[in-house]
């Protein structure tokens, strides 16, 4: 664990030194990935990642200011567009994986569905999919999206490193009352888990933090040092997923994941452009809101690029809820329809 966090922190510090986008997350992720594939034994405990994800959730909830309440109506069209985007992206992804990678139906479907890695792998395994292929494809997709979007935004002029916001206030700048209220938000996790809310570790604290900030009880945010540490831990945890994988396996599946990610990003950009034309919410914010990355990772990108965090976080929460609740039923309906079509 110490080695994983040390390598991750070194990578984050180097990227931060050169003012690269999402420095602490991407630097930690790339350095630990390289070390893991080189055979270095690395490990980030799930409880530690869970704590950091909760801190991130509290940070994201602080973006829900009272002014957000007047904007909720503006998101109706974009959330409807998100639902349509999920259907199109999944269908095109399944067609791509079935015809190019020759994957079986279960593996292709739960690999193409832009949901959370853990949820899609668990459900896909129960449906008969290949666990290793699905896990590797989702991990590679999230990694590619996290790397590509910030640098693409910088190249296209949608992100100026000189104008990036701070990760959070200094630890000494926080009022004790704010510290107590923010710490209280951690209780959102056990409540969300009890209610079986998807991605409970980040969604629960985020919802409780959002409620406290929307009520005007505090304007406090977690200190920047903790937010940077959360990025290092999450990035290192992503990198550790590649431990023990052979380069040949990663290379072969990596090409498939690269094609799938490219396809999804094209659909993401088209959907964001269409919704922006209808709503004017901003192409950059909508790309992050629709992007096929993880909730934690995409909202971290929004935070680092100083782009509408509340909009991005809300859309990714809705995405996860839609996929977790509807994707398994949609798969069973597809296979039933396919079986009837074959008999005919």
C-alpha positions in Angstrom: 0.0 0.0 0.0 2.8 2.4 0.9 4.5 1.7 -2.3 1.4 2.2 -4.4 0.6 5.5 -2.7 4.2 6.7 -2.9 4.4 5.9 -6.6 1.0 7.5 -7.2 1.9 10.7 -5.2 5.2 11.0 -7.2 3.3 10.8 -10.5 0.7 13.3 -9.3 3.3 15.7 -8.1 5.2 15.5 -11.4 2.1 16.1 -13.4 1.1 19.0 -11.1 4.6 20.5 -11.5 4.0 20.9 -15.2 0.4 22.1 -14.7 -1.1 19.2 -16.6 -4.9 18.7 -16.5 -6.2 16.6 -13.6 -2.6 16.2 -12.5 -3.0 14.2 -9.2 -5.4 11.7 -10.6 -3.8 11.1 -14.1 -0.3 11.2 -12.8 -1.0 8.6 -10.0 -3.0 6.4 -12.4 -0.3 6.3 -15.1 2.7 5.8 -12.8 1.0 3.0 -10.8 -0.3 1.3 -14.0 3.3 1.2 -15.4 4.6 -0.2 -12.1 1.9 -2.8 -11.9 2.4 -4.0 -15.4 6.2 -4.1 -14.7 5.5 -6.6 -11.9 5.7 -4.4 -8.9 3.4 -5.6 -6.1 1.0 -2.8 -5.4 -2.3 -2.6 -3.5 -4.8 0.0 -2.5 -7.2 -1.3 0.2 -10.9 -0.9 -0.6 -11.7 0.8 2.7 -9.1 3.5 2.0 -10.5 4.1 -1.5 -13.9 4.1 0.1 -13.0 6.9 2.5 -11.5 9.0 -0.2 -14.5 8.5 -2.4 -16.7 9.7 0.4 -14.5 12.8 0.7 -14.9 13.4 -3.0 -18.7 13.0 -2.6 -18.8 15.6 0.1 -16.7 17.9 -2.1 -19.1 17.4 -5.0 -22.1 18.1 -2.8 -20.6 21.5 -2.0 -21.2 22.5 -5.6 -24.9 22.4 -5.0 -25.5 26.0 -3.9 -29.0 27.5 -3.4 -28.7 29.1 -6.9 -28.8 25.6 -8.4 -32.5 25.2 -7.4 -33.4 27.7 -10.1 -31.6 25.7 -12.8 -33.1 22.3 -12.2 -35.8 22.9 -14.8 -33.0 23.6 -17.4 -31.7 20.1 -17.0 -35.0 18.3 -18.1 -34.0 18.3 -21.8 -30.4 17.2 -21.1 -31.5 14.4 -18.8 -33.9 13.1 -21.5 -31.0 13.4 -24.0 -28.9 11.4 -21.6 -31.4 8.5 -21.6 -31.4 8.5 -25.4 -27.6 8.6 -25.5 -27.3 5.6 -23.3 -29.5 3.5 -25.6 -27.6 4.6 -28.8 -24.2 4.2 -27.2 -25.0 0.7 -25.9 -26.5 -0.6 -29.2 -23.5 0.7 -31.2 -21.1 -0.7 -28.7 -22.7 -4.1 -28.7 -22.6 -4.2 -32.6 -18.9 -3.2 -32.6 -17.9 -5.8 -30.0 -19.9 -8.6 -31.6 -18.6 -7.9 -35.1 -15.0 -6.9 -34.5 -14.0 -8.6 -31.2 -16.4 -11.6 -31.7 -17.4 -11.5 -28.0 -20.4 -13.5 -26.8 -23.7 -11.6 -26.2 -23.4 -11.3 -22.4 -19.8 -10.1 -22.5 -20.4 -7.6 -25.4 -23.6 -6.2 -23.8 -22.2 -5.6 -20.3 -18.9 -4.3 -21.7 -20.6 -1.9 -24.0 -23.1 -0.6 -21.4 -21.5 2.7 -20.0 -22.2 1.8 -16.3 -20.0 1.4 -13.3 -17.2 -1.2 -13.5 -18.2 -3.1 -10.4 -22.0 -3.1 -11.2 -21.6 -4.2 -14.8 -19.0 -6.9 -14.1 -21.1 -8.4 -11.2 -24.3 -8.4 -13.3 -22.5 -9.5 -16.5 -20.8 -12.4 -14.7 -24.2 -13.6 -13.4 -25.5 -13.5 -16.9 -22.7 -15.6 -18.2 -20.2 -13.0 -19.4 -16.4 -13.2 -19.2 -15.4 -11.5 -16.0 -11.8 -10.7 -16.9 -12.7 -9.3 -20.3 -15.4 -7.1 -18.9 -13.3 -5.8 -16.0 -10.3 -5.0 -18.2 -12.4 -3.3 -20.9 -14.2 -1.1 -18.3 -11.0 -0.2 -16.6 -9.3 0.7 -19.9 -12.3 2.7 -21.0 -12.4 4.8 -17.8 -8.6 5.3 -18.0 -8.8 6.4 -21.6 -11.6 8.8 -21.0 -9.9 10.3 -18.0 -6.7 10.9 -20.0 -8.3 11.9 -23.4 -10.9 14.5 -22.3 -8.7 16.9 -20.2 -6.0 17.0 -22.9 -8.6 17.3 -25.7 -10.2 20.2 -23.8 -6.8 21.9 -23.5 -6.0 21.4 -27.2 -9.4 22.8 -28.2 -9.2 25.8 -25.9 -11.9 24.6 -23.6 -9.5 24.5 -20.7 -6.9 27.0 -19.7 -4.4 25.7 -17.1 -3.8 29.3 -15.9 -7.4 29.6 -14.9 -7.9 26.3 -13.2 -9.7 26.6 -9.8 -8.2 25.5 -6.5 -8.9 22.0 -5.3 -10.2 23.4 -2.0 -9.4 25.7 0.9 -6.4 25.4 3.2 -7.0 23.2 6.2 -6.4 26.1 8.6 -9.0 28.2 6.7 -12.0 26.0 7.7 -14.3 27.0 10.5 -14.8 24.3 13.2 -18.6 24.4 12.5 -18.0 23.8 8.8 -15.6 20.9 9.6 -18.3 19.3 11.8 -21.0 19.7 9.2 -18.8 18.3 6.4 -17.8 15.3 8.6 -21.4 14.7 9.3 -22.0 14.1 5.6 -20.1 10.8 5.9 -23.3 9.4 7.4 -24.8 9.6 4.0 -23.0 6.4 3.0 -24.6 3.9 5.5 -28.0 5.5 4.8 -27.6 5.2 1.1 -26.3 1.6 1.5 -29.3 0.8 3.6 -31.6 2.2 0.9 -29.6 0.2 -1.7 -28.8 3.4 -3.7 -26.3 2.6 -6.5 -22.7 3.9 -5.9 -23.6 4.5 -2.2 -20.1 5.5 -1.1 -20.1 8.6 -3.3 -23.8 9.3 -3.8 -24.8 9.1 -0.1 -22.3 11.7 1.2 -22.8 13.8 -1.9 -26.6 14.0 -1.4 -26.3 14.8 2.3 -23.6 17.5 1.5 -25.8 18.9 -1.3 -28.8 19.1 1.2 -26.7 21.0 3.8 -25.3 23.4 1.2 -28.7 23.9 -0.5 -30.2 24.8 2.9 -27.5 27.4 3.3 -26.1 25.9 6.5 -22.5 26.1 5.2 -20.5 27.2 2.2 -17.5 25.1 3.4 -15.6 22.6 1.2 -13.1 19.8 2.1 -9.5 21.1 2.2 -7.5 21.0 -1.0 -5.0 18.7 0.6 -7.6 16.0 1.2 -9.0 16.4 -2.3 -5.6 15.9 -3.8 -5.0 12.9 -1.6 -8.4 11.5 -2.8 -7.3 11.9 -6.4 -4.0 10.1 -5.7 -5.8 7.2 -4.0 -8.4 6.8 -6.7 -5.8 7.0 -9.5 -3.5 4.5 -7.8 -6.5 2.1 -7.3 -7.2 2.3 -11.0 -3.6 1.6 -11.8 -3.5 -1.4 -9.5 -6.2 -3.1 -11.5 -3.6 -3.9 -14.1 -1.4 -5.9 -11.7 -0.5 -9.4 -13.0 -1.9 -8.7 -16.5 0.3 -9.7 -19.4 1.3 -7.0 -21.9 0.0 -9.2 -24.7 -3.5 -9.5 -23.1 -3.6 -5.7 -22.3 -2.5 -4.9 -25.9 -5.1 -7.1 -27.5 -8.0 -6.1 -25.3 -6.6 -2.5 -25.3 -7.1 -2.1 -29.0 -10.7 -3.3 -28.6 -11.3 -0.9 -25.7 -9.7 1.9 -27.6 -12.1 1.4 -30.5 -15.1 1.1 -28.2 -14.0 4.2 -26.2 -13.5 6.2 -29.5 -17.0 5.2 -30.7 -18.6 6.2 -27.4 -16.8 9.5 -27.3 -18.0 10.3 -30.8 -21.6 9.5 -29.7 -21.0 11.6 -26.6 -19.8 14.6 -28.6 -22.7 14.3 -31.0 -25.3 14.0 -28.2 -23.7 16.9 -26.2 -23.7 19.1 -29.4 -27.4 18.4 -30.0 -28.4 19.0 -26.4 -26.3 22.2 -26.3 -28.0 23.5 -29.4 -31.4 22.9 -27.7 -30.5 24.2 -24.2 -27.3 26.3 -24.3 -25.9 24.6 -21.2 -22.4 24.5 -22.7 -20.7 21.9 -24.9 -17.8 21.3 -22.4 -20.2 20.7 -19.4 -22.4 18.4 -21.5 -19.5 16.3 -22.8 -18.4 15.7 -19.2 -22.0 15.0 -18.2 -22.4 12.3 -21.0 -18.9 11.0 -21.1 -18.6 7.2 -20.5 -16.3 7.5 -17.5 -16.9 6.8 -13.8 -18.9 9.1 -11.6 -16.0 9.8 -9.3 -13.5 10.3 -12.2 -15.8 12.5 -14.4 -16.8 14.8 -11.5 -13.1 15.1 -10.6 -12.4 16.2 -14.2 -15.2 18.8 -13.9 -13.8 20.0 -10.6 -10.2 20.2 -12.0 -11.3 22.0 -15.1 -13.6 24.3 -13.2 -16.7 23.2 -15.2 -20.3 23.0 -13.8 -19.8 20.3 -11.2 -23.4 20.1 -10.1 -24.6 19.5 -13.6 -22.0 16.8 -14.3 -22.5 15.0 -11.0 -26.3 15.0 -11.3 -26.2 13.5 -14.9 -23.8 10.8 -13.9 -25.9 9.9 -10.8 -29.0 9.6 -13.1 -26.9 7.5 -15.6 -25.9 5.0 -12.9 -29.4 4.7 -11.6 -30.9 4.1 -15.1 -28.2 1.5 -16.0 -28.3 -0.4 -12.7 -32.1 -0.6 -12.7 -32.8 -1.1 -16.4 -29.8 -2.7 -18.1 -30.2 -6.3 -16.8 -33.9 -6.3 -17.7 -33.1 -4.9 -21.2 -30.5 -7.6 -21.7 -33.0 -10.4 -20.8 -35.6 -8.8 -23.2 -33.0 -8.7 -26.0 -31.9 -12.3 -25.5 -35.6 -13.4 -25.4 -36.3 -11.5 -28.6 -33.2 -13.0 -30.2 -34.2 -16.5 -29.3 -37.7 -16.0 -30.8 -36.2 -14.6 -33.9 -33.8 -17.6 -34.3 -36.7 -20.0 -34.0 -38.6 -18.2 -36.7 
